[in-house]
Amino acid sequence: MPWAFYVVAYLLPGFEISGYQALAVTAVVWGVLSILVKPVLVLLTLPLTLLTLGLFTFVINAILLLITDYLVEGFSMAGFGTALLAAILLAIVNAFLTSLAKEV
């Protein structure tokens, strides 16, 4: 996952990571938030997630990115719009990198 953050930081203006140490800390904090906070948010917003056929999970991921931005020094985002685009790009890049890893 750290490489997905690196690729998104390269592609998306307003999504910045100041170095490799910040990249590693960002990946760890994102992982912890995904394990602890995301299931609660998904459960609380389940009707909305079902209504949007799962697309609301991008909004949940954007909220987690904003929380990560708040917690990690050296990781910054321009705002919610950037976080939403970053959540979508992270999903795409992560799927691509996972498919590359399976082929190797």
C-alpha positions as a Markdown table, in Angstrom:
| # | Residue | x | y | z |
|---|---|---|---|---|
| 1 | Met | 0.0 | 0.0 | 0.0 |
| 2 | Pro | 2.8 | 2.5 | 0.6 |
| 3 | Trp | 3.6 | 2.5 | -3.2 |
| 4 | Ala | 0.0 | 3.3 | -4.0 |
| 5 | Phe | 0.3 | 6.4 | -1.8 |
| 6 | Tyr | 3.5 | 7.3 | -3.6 |
| 7 | Val | 1.9 | 7.0 | -7.0 |
| 8 | Val | -1.2 | 9.0 | -6.0 |
| 9 | Ala | 1.1 | 11.7 | -4.5 |
| 10 | Tyr | 2.9 | 11.8 | -7.9 |
| 11 | Leu | -0.3 | 12.0 | -9.9 |
| 12 | Leu | -2.6 | 14.2 | -7.8 |
| 13 | Pro | -1.8 | 17.8 | -7.1 |
| 14 | Gly | -2.7 | 18.7 | -3.5 |
| 15 | Phe | -1.9 | 15.2 | -2.2 |
| 16 | Glu | 1.7 | 15.5 | -0.8 |
| 17 | Ile | 4.0 | 13.3 | 1.1 |
| 18 | Ser | 7.2 | 14.9 | 2.3 |
| 19 | Gly | 9.5 | 11.8 | 2.3 |
| 20 | Tyr | 9.9 | 8.1 | 2.7 |
| 21 | Gln | 9.5 | 8.2 | 6.5 |
| 22 | Ala | 6.2 | 10.2 | 6.2 |
| 23 | Leu | 5.2 | 7.6 | 3.5 |
| 24 | Ala | 5.7 | 4.7 | 5.9 |
| 25 | Val | 4.0 | 6.4 | 8.8 |
| 26 | Thr | 1.0 | 7.3 | 6.5 |
| 27 | Ala | 0.7 | 3.7 | 5.3 |
| 28 | Val | 0.7 | 2.5 | 8.9 |
| 29 | Val | -1.8 | 5.0 | 10.2 |
| 30 | Trp | -4.0 | 4.3 | 7.2 |
| 31 | Gly | -3.9 | 0.6 | 7.9 |
| 32 | Val | -4.8 | 1.1 | 11.6 |
| 33 | Leu | -7.7 | 3.4 | 10.7 |
| 34 | Ser | -8.9 | 1.0 | 8.0 |
| 35 | Ile | -8.9 | -1.8 | 10.6 |
| 36 | Leu | -10.4 | 0.0 | 13.5 |
| 37 | Val | -12.5 | 2.9 | 12.2 |
| 38 | Lys | -13.6 | 1.9 | 8.7 |
| 39 | Pro | -15.9 | -1.0 | 9.8 |
| 40 | Val | -17.7 | 1.2 | 12.3 |
| 41 | Leu | -18.2 | 3.9 | 9.6 |
| 42 | Val | -19.4 | 1.4 | 7.1 |
| 43 | Leu | -21.9 | -0.1 | 9.6 |
| 44 | Leu | -23.2 | 3.4 | 10.5 |
| 45 | Thr | -23.7 | 4.4 | 6.9 |
| 46 | Leu | -24.9 | 1.0 | 5.6 |
| 47 | Pro | -28.2 | 2.3 | 4.3 |
| 48 | Leu | -26.5 | 5.1 | 2.4 |
| 49 | Thr | -23.9 | 2.7 | 1.1 |
| 50 | Leu | -26.5 | 0.3 | -0.1 |
| 51 | Leu | -28.5 | 3.1 | -1.7 |
| 52 | Thr | -25.4 | 4.2 | -3.7 |
| 53 | Leu | -24.5 | 0.6 | -4.6 |
| 54 | Gly | -21.2 | 0.9 | -2.6 |
| 55 | Leu | -20.0 | 4.2 | -4.0 |
| 56 | Phe | -20.3 | 5.8 | -0.6 |
| 57 | Thr | -17.3 | 3.8 | 0.5 |
| 58 | Phe | -15.2 | 6.3 | -1.5 |
| 59 | Val | -16.5 | 9.0 | 0.8 |
| 60 | Ile | -15.7 | 6.9 | 3.8 |
| 61 | Asn | -12.1 | 6.4 | 2.5 |
| 62 | Ala | -11.9 | 10.2 | 1.9 |
| 63 | Ile | -12.8 | 10.8 | 5.5 |
| 64 | Leu | -10.2 | 8.3 | 6.6 |
| 65 | Leu | -7.6 | 10.1 | 4.4 |
| 66 | Leu | -8.5 | 13.4 | 6.1 |
| 67 | Ile | -8.1 | 11.9 | 9.5 |
| 68 | Thr | -4.7 | 10.5 | 8.4 |
| 69 | Asp | -3.8 | 14.0 | 7.2 |
| 70 | Tyr | -4.6 | 15.3 | 10.6 |
| 71 | Leu | -2.6 | 12.7 | 12.4 |
| 72 | Val | 0.5 | 12.4 | 10.3 |
| 73 | Glu | 3.1 | 15.2 | 10.0 |
| 74 | Gly | 4.5 | 15.3 | 6.5 |
| 75 | Phe | 1.3 | 14.2 | 4.8 |
| 76 | Ser | -1.1 | 16.8 | 3.5 |
| 77 | Met | -4.1 | 17.2 | 1.3 |
| 78 | Ala | -5.8 | 20.3 | -0.1 |
| 79 | Gly | -9.3 | 19.4 | 1.0 |
| 80 | Phe | -12.2 | 17.1 | 0.8 |
| 81 | Gly | -12.3 | 17.1 | -3.0 |
| 82 | Thr | -8.7 | 16.1 | -3.2 |
| 83 | Ala | -9.3 | 13.4 | -0.6 |
| 84 | Leu | -12.2 | 12.0 | -2.6 |
| 85 | Leu | -10.2 | 12.0 | -5.8 |
| 86 | Ala | -7.3 | 10.4 | -3.9 |
| 87 | Ala | -9.6 | 7.7 | -2.5 |
| 88 | Ile | -10.7 | 6.8 | -6.0 |
| 89 | Leu | -7.1 | 6.9 | -7.4 |
| 90 | Leu | -5.9 | 4.8 | -4.4 |
| 91 | Ala | -8.5 | 2.1 | -5.2 |
| 92 | Ile | -7.5 | 2.1 | -8.9 |
| 93 | Val | -3.7 | 2.1 | -8.2 |
| 94 | Asn | -4.0 | -0.5 | -5.5 |
| 95 | Ala | -6.0 | -2.8 | -7.8 |
| 96 | Phe | -3.4 | -2.4 | -10.5 |
| 97 | Leu | -0.4 | -3.0 | -8.2 |
| 98 | Thr | -2.1 | -6.0 | -6.7 |
| 99 | Ser | -2.7 | -7.5 | -10.2 |
| 100 | Leu | 1.0 | -6.9 | -11.0 |
| 101 | Ala | 2.1 | -8.6 | -7.9 |
| 102 | Lys | -0.1 | -11.7 | -8.6 |
| 103 | Glu | 1.6 | -12.0 | -12.1 |
| 104 | Val | 5.1 | -12.0 | -10.7 |
